[in-house]
Structure formats: C-alpha cells, structure tokens
C-alpha cells in the first residue's frame, strides 16, 4: 500500500465509529484533488446516514415487539381478573374492556367504546359520574366514584369505579387504566349493620328515659334526697342528650343540629343557657374539630359540670355574666379554654374539690388522656383543658384520616 485517504465516521452524539478510506498501491504525492476530497466527504456522510437509519429501524422494531409483548401481557392479566377492567386514551376515549365487563353488562363487544359507557349507569348517577370523569381528565387526579351499573338482566347494582393515569417520563398522561367492582352485597351488609346499630341505640335511649323516671320516682318517695336525686337526674339527662347527638340515625330521626363537630356539639349542649333575648350566654370561638361518639360522653360531662357550677355559683348566676369558650389546635394537642366573666368576684381559691370538679378531672385525664388546669382569678374561673387531638375523633385517627 502506497497511498491512503480517509474520513472519520462520527455518530450524531459524537462517538467515533471508524473511517471511510481509499487505498492505492501507487504513490500519489499530489494527494486528493478538491473534487475527490469533497466526494469522500459526501460518501462519509452518506455512510453515517445509512448507519443511523439502520439503527433507527432496529430500535423501532424492538420497540414494536416490546409494546406488543407488553400489551399481550396486560390483556392476559386483565382477562383473568374477576373485576371489570377498562382502558381509555389520554383524552378519555374508552377503547378497551375485558371479558368480565361484557359478561356483567351483557352488551355487544365494542358497543360501549367512546362515551357510551355512561349510558350503562343509573340515570340518577350519570351526571355525577360524567362530572367526576371530566374532573380527572382535566386535572390528572385519580378517578373514584360509586354508581349503579346496569347488569345484563336489567338490575342496577352498586359498583365502585376507579381509574389511574399512566404517565411517560415527561409526566404526560399516555393512558388511563380503570376497574369496576360490584359492591352491592357490601352495601346491603352495611345497611343492615346501620339498621341494627340504630335499633340498639334507640333501646339505649329508652334506658336513659327509664333511669331518669326511676330517679324522679325515688325522689318523690324520699323527699330528703330530692336535691341529690335532682343532681343525678340532670347528669343522666345530659348523657342522654350527648347520646342523642352522636348515635346512628336514620334520615327521619337525624337531629337538625348540623354536622358532628365539636362546636356544633357544644352549641347544642349550651342551648339552655340563654339571656332574656334568647342569645346564648356561652360564646364559642376558635378552631373547630371533627368529633365522634367516643369522645362525646367525656366532653359532655366536663362542660355540663362547668355550666352547672357557673349557673349556681359563677358567671351564669349573675344577670350580666357570660362565658367564653375558646378552642385552638396546638400541634398534637387541642386546647379548650373556659373563661367566666361578670359573675360574683372570687375572693379566694376553694379549699375543697366538689364532686363536679372531681368528675371533670376524671373525664379529661382518665377518659381523654388530657391535662386540666384551673385558675381562680378575681374576675372569674379560667379552666384550660389540653386534650390529644386524636382523642376527639378516635375512629378517624384509627383509620389514618385527618
């Protein structure tokens, strides 16, 4: 070999793959002519173009094969699931349902593609389901809703619908995958439990009434114990009111006092304490909190005793006296501050703790796991109860809800 001329072959990302060269057994001291040099450059670029095209075709073929395998696996899984499975394009067009969907609904294959799926729902649920689906498409949020789905025999059964978006590396939604689960039997089971719970709670309510009547009857037979009997009866009636507020209700028996929150509960408890114009003498301010029946008894006992003592000896015993109950969330604690104003001046701290005070302490410390502090200020009693935030709604805390 007496002559060599070459051009480097480089990929688009700068990697050197080799050279395109010409060889000769004769010497060529003058080298390549300008035309020959340009021709060699053109040929080098053409070679790289062919190599890049071949790689692109290979990658595409591999991608198609992988996509086909992935789709095949998905369909195999979807067809074997006991749930109804569906898939939709990013814009919401439904283009796949598994065999379980067609078995349950009894409709011909492909007849519910696109937007026709909504027609399978109960007429009363269609608007709500469509709005929920539209919200998910717009925001990318998970889709979850309960609706009544028409079965092949024409019967509507409660169904739980869920869907999640699949995103690419750029975060764009490429597809929606969803399931439909028949929950009719679960719904009926829950309804039966609710009915039983309402019946048991109604019997407990009747027991409160019987106990209150027995106390009143005993007081008539023993006049010397009338004051004691009256106090016990007040406490029983207070517990009955607390139970009435938080017990399971039907739509007919539901009390008209709003949602079950701490402020609503206390507002109902303080209803008897009003001025001449009907305005409550116990004002409630601050942050509200979720509230359930597991805390109702303890909270009712605490504030019933505070209100009773205020009416006998404190701010509510004077014509212009008032009470301010301020509530606030302090991290993992919920603080309730009871402040009496306008009552008889307090000259000294009581030396003896009465039954009501002991009961209040037992309710906060023993039942709710909190702390209780009393300050006997000249202007009136100030009581602060610090309760674990989870103690006010233990069921929600147990389920991990906020």
Helices and strands as residue ranges (DSSP letters): E 3-10, E 16-24, H 34-80, E 84-88, E 94-97, H 99-105, G 116-120, H 123-139, E 143-150, E 156-167, E 173-182, H 184-221, G 223-225, H 226-246, H 262-269, E 282-286, H 293-312, G 315-317, E 322-330, E 333-341, H 355-361, I 362-367, E 371-377, E 380-388, G 389-392, H 394-398
